[in-house]
Amino acid sequence: MSRRLLLVLCLLLAGLVVPAAAHADRTGMVKVKLGSRPLSDRQAAKRVRGSWEPRPQNEAANHRMPTTRELRLFRRQNTANPYKKWVTGHYTGTTDQIIQWAAAKWGLSADFLRAEAAVETWWVMSFVGNEGSAFGLLQVREPYHCRGEVVCGLFRNDTAMNADYYGAIIRSYFDGKQTWLNTVSGNGRRYRKGDFWGSVGYWAAGRWHVAAGDAYVAQTKRYLRDRVWAQPNFVGK
């Protein structure tokens, strides 16, 4: 073994060198490089573990996938998500399996997505918020991300489509693909790539680093720290 290779191995063991494919995000919530493509649906499915289901009422939505026609209409209509061509919703399973699948596909922490879904809906797929304009597990909103019965219906009725879309839009913010956000008035900071928690806060508040978004992020971090999905009061609620 060469001295150079031996030195690299020693540094890796000491935690001083980060492999090239490791986290691009210092928080550990994103597990891929900026701008990297998502895994395929099949590749993501291979990373799912367990069969836990705390929300049996989600079963119908968990086992519905979009048709080719529905996906075509979604992609034609949606202008908010530059990664929409990879959004398929082509997975079925328990609610936790779907969360794992979407997280793996988009290179996100599964525990982050578990916490985020708890903040949004307590994992209840049928939840409708924002006075009737936000749908499903991660609360995809009309008219910003969908319009009309067919496309918004995907986010109301297909858990995997809902989670897949959320992963894609968060990654688009994180990857720096949404530079138009710097034209929006009322931002607390300038939009920039690589800011994961800024991306999460924007999803909630519609502005970059404002008080409402920062409060939402703080709640997500609390749920993540406390692992609320693993607490006794979470199951069956």
C-alpha positions as CSV (number, residue, x, y, z in Angstrom):
1,M,0.0,0.0,0.0
2,S,1.4,3.4,-0.9
3,R,2.1,6.0,1.8
4,R,-0.5,8.4,0.1
5,L,-3.3,5.7,0.3
6,L,-2.3,4.8,3.8
7,L,-2.5,8.5,4.9
8,V,-6.0,8.9,3.3
9,L,-7.3,5.8,5.0
10,C,-6.0,7.0,8.3
11,L,-7.6,10.4,7.8
12,L,-10.9,8.8,6.8
13,L,-10.9,6.7,10.0
14,A,-10.2,9.8,12.0
15,G,-13.1,11.6,10.4
16,L,-10.9,14.3,8.9
17,V,-11.6,13.5,5.2
18,V,-15.2,13.4,3.8
19,P,-15.6,11.1,0.9
20,A,-16.6,12.8,-2.4
21,A,-20.1,11.3,-2.4
22,A,-20.9,12.3,1.2
23,H,-23.2,15.0,2.5
24,A,-23.3,18.3,0.7
25,D,-25.3,19.7,3.6
26,R,-23.7,20.3,7.0
27,T,-26.9,19.6,8.9
28,G,-26.8,16.0,7.7
29,M,-30.4,16.3,6.3
30,V,-29.2,16.0,2.7
31,K,-27.1,13.0,1.8
32,V,-26.1,13.8,-1.8
33,K,-24.1,16.5,-3.7
34,L,-25.8,19.7,-4.8
35,G,-27.6,19.2,-8.1
36,S,-27.3,15.4,-8.2
37,R,-30.1,13.4,-9.8
38,P,-32.5,11.4,-7.7
39,L,-32.4,7.7,-7.4
40,S,-34.7,5.7,-9.6
41,D,-38.0,4.6,-8.1
42,R,-36.6,1.0,-8.0
43,Q,-33.3,2.0,-6.4
44,A,-35.1,4.0,-3.7
45,A,-37.4,1.1,-3.0
46,K,-34.4,-1.2,-2.3
47,R,-33.5,1.1,0.6
48,V,-36.8,0.8,2.4
49,R,-36.8,-1.2,5.6
50,G,-39.5,-2.5,7.9
51,S,-43.3,-2.6,7.6
52,W,-44.5,-0.3,10.4
53,E,-47.8,1.4,9.9
54,P,-49.1,3.9,12.5
55,R,-51.8,5.2,10.2
56,P,-53.9,2.3,8.8
57,Q,-56.4,4.9,7.6
58,N,-53.9,5.9,4.9
59,E,-54.1,2.5,3.3
60,A,-56.1,3.4,0.2
61,A,-53.9,6.5,-0.6
62,N,-50.8,4.4,0.2
63,H,-51.7,1.9,-2.5
64,R,-52.8,4.3,-5.3
65,M,-50.3,5.4,-8.0
66,P,-50.8,8.1,-10.7
67,T,-51.8,7.0,-14.2
68,T,-49.7,8.0,-17.2
69,R,-52.4,10.5,-18.2
70,E,-52.4,12.0,-14.7
71,L,-48.7,12.4,-14.7
72,R,-48.7,13.9,-18.1
73,L,-51.3,16.5,-17.0
74,F,-49.3,17.2,-13.8
75,R,-46.1,17.9,-15.7
76,R,-47.8,20.0,-18.3
77,Q,-49.5,22.1,-15.6
78,N,-46.8,22.4,-12.9
79,T,-44.4,25.3,-13.4
80,A,-43.1,25.5,-9.8
81,N,-40.8,22.4,-9.8
82,P,-37.9,22.1,-12.1
83,Y,-37.5,18.4,-11.1
84,K,-41.0,17.5,-12.0
85,K,-39.9,15.1,-14.7
86,W,-38.6,12.7,-12.0
87,V,-41.7,12.9,-9.9
88,T,-43.7,9.7,-10.4
89,G,-45.3,8.6,-7.2
90,H,-44.6,5.0,-8.4
91,Y,-44.4,3.2,-5.0
92,T,-46.8,1.6,-2.6
93,G,-46.4,0.5,1.0
94,T,-47.0,1.6,4.5
95,T,-46.9,5.3,5.4
96,D,-43.4,4.9,6.9
97,Q,-42.2,2.9,3.9
98,I,-43.4,5.7,1.6
99,I,-41.6,8.3,3.7
100,Q,-38.4,6.2,3.5
101,W,-38.8,5.7,-0.2
102,A,-39.2,9.5,-1.0
103,A,-36.4,10.4,1.3
104,A,-34.0,7.9,-0.3
105,K,-35.1,8.9,-3.8
106,W,-34.2,12.6,-3.2
107,G,-31.2,12.1,-0.9
108,L,-32.9,13.4,2.3
109,S,-32.8,12.1,5.8
110,A,-35.7,9.7,6.4
111,D,-35.9,11.0,10.0
112,F,-36.2,14.5,8.7
113,L,-39.0,13.6,6.4
114,R,-40.7,11.7,9.3
115,A,-40.5,14.8,11.5
116,E,-41.7,17.1,8.6
117,A,-44.7,14.9,7.9
118,A,-45.6,15.0,11.6
119,V,-45.4,18.8,11.7
120,E,-47.6,19.1,8.6
121,T,-50.3,16.5,9.2
122,W,-49.2,14.1,12.0
123,W,-49.0,11.6,9.1
124,V,-52.7,11.8,8.3
125,M,-53.0,11.7,4.5
126,S,-56.6,12.9,4.5
127,F,-55.7,16.2,6.2
128,V,-56.7,19.3,4.4
129,G,-55.2,22.6,5.6
130,N,-54.8,26.3,4.7
131,E,-58.6,26.8,4.4
132,G,-59.0,23.9,2.0
133,S,-56.0,24.7,-0.3
134,A,-53.3,22.3,1.1
135,F,-53.5,18.6,0.6
136,G,-52.1,15.3,1.9
137,L,-49.1,14.2,3.9
138,L,-46.8,17.1,3.2
139,Q,-49.6,19.7,2.4
140,V,-49.0,20.4,-1.2
141,R,-50.8,23.7,-1.9
142,E,-53.1,25.0,-4.6
143,P,-52.6,27.0,-6.8
144,Y,-48.8,27.1,-6.2
145,H,-48.1,23.5,-6.9
146,C,-51.4,22.2,-8.4
147,R,-54.6,23.3,-10.0
148,G,-57.9,21.6,-10.6
149,E,-59.5,18.4,-9.5
150,V,-57.2,15.9,-11.4
151,V,-53.8,17.2,-10.4
152,C,-54.7,18.4,-6.9
153,G,-56.4,15.1,-6.5
154,L,-53.1,13.3,-7.0
155,F,-51.8,15.1,-3.8
156,R,-55.0,14.3,-1.9
157,N,-55.2,10.7,-2.9
158,D,-51.7,9.4,-3.6
159,T,-49.3,9.3,-0.6
160,A,-46.2,8.4,-2.6
161,M,-47.0,11.2,-5.2
162,N,-47.3,13.7,-2.3
163,A,-44.1,12.7,-0.7
164,D,-42.2,12.4,-4.0
165,Y,-43.2,15.9,-5.0
166,Y,-42.2,17.3,-1.6
167,G,-38.7,15.7,-1.9
168,A,-38.3,17.1,-5.4
169,I,-39.4,20.7,-4.5
170,I,-37.2,20.8,-1.4
171,R,-34.2,19.6,-3.4
172,S,-34.9,22.2,-6.1
173,Y,-34.7,24.9,-3.5
174,F,-31.6,23.4,-1.9
175,D,-29.8,22.9,-5.2
176,G,-30.2,26.5,-6.1
177,K,-32.6,26.0,-9.0
178,Q,-35.1,28.6,-7.8
179,T,-33.2,31.8,-8.3
180,W,-36.4,33.7,-9.0
181,L,-36.9,33.7,-5.2
182,N,-34.6,36.7,-5.1
183,T,-37.2,38.7,-6.9
184,V,-39.8,38.1,-4.2
185,S,-40.3,41.0,-1.8
186,G,-40.2,40.4,2.0
187,N,-37.4,37.9,2.1
188,G,-35.3,38.0,5.3
189,R,-32.1,37.0,3.4
190,R,-31.0,36.5,-0.1
191,Y,-31.9,33.1,-1.5
192,R,-28.9,30.8,-2.0
193,K,-28.2,27.2,-2.8
194,G,-27.1,24.8,-0.1
195,D,-29.3,26.2,2.6
196,F,-31.4,23.2,3.7
197,W,-33.3,24.8,6.6
198,G,-34.0,27.9,4.5
199,S,-35.6,25.5,1.9
200,V,-37.8,24.0,4.6
201,G,-38.8,27.3,5.9
202,Y,-39.7,28.6,2.5
203,W,-42.0,25.7,1.9
204,A,-44.0,26.8,5.0
205,A,-43.8,30.6,4.7
206,G,-43.4,31.4,1.0
207,R,-40.4,33.7,1.9
208,W,-36.8,33.1,2.5
209,H,-35.8,33.2,6.2
210,V,-38.7,35.1,7.7
211,A,-40.1,34.7,11.2
212,A,-42.9,32.3,10.2
213,G,-40.5,30.1,8.3
214,D,-37.9,30.1,11.1
215,A,-40.6,29.1,13.7
216,Y,-41.7,26.3,11.4
217,V,-38.1,25.1,11.1
218,A,-37.7,25.2,14.9
219,Q,-40.8,23.0,15.3
220,T,-39.5,20.5,12.8
221,K,-36.2,20.4,14.6
222,R,-38.0,19.8,17.9
223,Y,-39.9,16.9,16.4
224,L,-36.8,15.5,14.8
225,R,-34.9,15.8,18.1
226,D,-37.7,14.1,20.1
227,R,-38.4,11.5,17.4
228,V,-42.2,12.1,17.8
229,W,-43.1,9.3,15.5
230,A,-41.5,6.9,17.9
231,Q,-43.4,8.1,21.0
232,P,-46.4,6.2,22.4
233,N,-48.9,9.0,21.8
234,F,-48.1,9.0,18.0
235,V,-49.6,5.6,17.1
236,G,-53.2,5.4,16.2
237,K,-53.8,9.2,16.4
